[in-house]
Amino acid sequence: MKLNRIKTVLSEKGISQTWLAKQLDKSFSMVNAYACNQIQPNWETLQRIAEILQVDLKDLITDKKERLQ
């Protein structure tokens, strides 16, 4: 079950998990676990990811199309 859209948003923006890991000061393994939905980031980390990727926090959780239905 997909609980976050981090991997999708990274792909849409052409940003690597390695780059995001450096920005968050976290290991690649941790960011990869977030992106693959193996581990969910805490609220603070999710907010930080949204800031770094310059997206609305909601876009990391649900697709805009899903919210419009």
Order of alpha helices (4+ residues) and beta strands (2+ residues): alpha-alpha-alpha-alpha-alpha
